[in-house]
Every structure is written in C-alpha cells, then in structure tokens.
C-alpha cells in the first residue's frame, strides 16, 4: 500500500511530467525528423525508478503520458498511443539498464532509444506502413544526445533528493515527543 506522502510525490512527478510533455509539444524545436523531442519527462520516470523502483516508475510514465494526452487534447489518438507505448517501454528499458554499471546517463540513453523504437513500431502497426523505419537511424542519432541531457537532469534530481533525505534525517522525530 502506498503512503500518502509517496502518493503526493508520485502525483507531483506525474504533473510535472505532463507539463514538460505539453511544453515540448507546444514548442517543437525545428528538427527535420517528425516527432523528435528532447524527452525531459523521462528524467522524472528515471528519478522514480531510482527512488522507488519499477512499479513507481511505471506509475509516473503511464500517468504523465495519460495526463499529457488529456491536457494536449490527443487522448485516444494515435499520438497518445505512441506516447504511452514509448513511455512504458522506456521505463522498462531504463529499469533493466539500472542493473548494469552505466548510471543514470546510460539508462537514460537506453530509455530514449527504446522510446523512439517503440513509437516507430506502434506507428507502423497503426498505419501498416513499414517505411516509417527509415526514420530509425535519425531517431537513434537524436536519442543519444537527448538521453544524455535527460540523464544529467535525472542526476540533478537525484542529488536534490539526496539533500532532502539528508535534511529529513537531521530533523527531530515527532515520535520522540
């Protein structure tokens, strides 16, 4: 069962992820590859994976994809299905990568790569057009720096979490009164 403080933290990560998702969709960087984005919301999923494990990382990934689609008005469209599948695939891939000695940056790059490939696969299934895989090399090239940047953001979030936990441990317990 989830404690209320953990539920609040997960809700905050989901909300922040949805806002990042919306911002990235609203202000597309002029990259000649359709749908290519930085994917900063994946930093929040990676943070949840490190902080609380796979199930909570899935909650954040699924929640932000759902809420982002709801806010963006794309819920139920192929774009939302692609976003949802990419987010869940990235969360699972990052979780599996955490078992390797690659750190948050390596996990984030793997997450970015798997996110893009999942979206291409889902798009190919929806449209029955395999030609979409011609974008794969470009998306792979873009996923590496995007995953690197997102991994650095995740490291900063994890450092912040460490300082919060350290401060919390220095506070007197309410049970001692």
ABEGO torsion letter per residue (X at the ends): XBBAAAAAAAAAAAAAAAAAAAAAAABBBBBABBGBBAGAAAAAAAAAAAAAEAAAAAAAAAAAAAAAAAAAGABGBAAAAAAAAAAAAAAAAAAAAAABBAEAAAAAAAAAAAAAAAAAAAAAAAAGBAAAAAAAAAAAAAAAAAAAAAAAAAAAAAAAAAAAAAAAAABBBAAAX
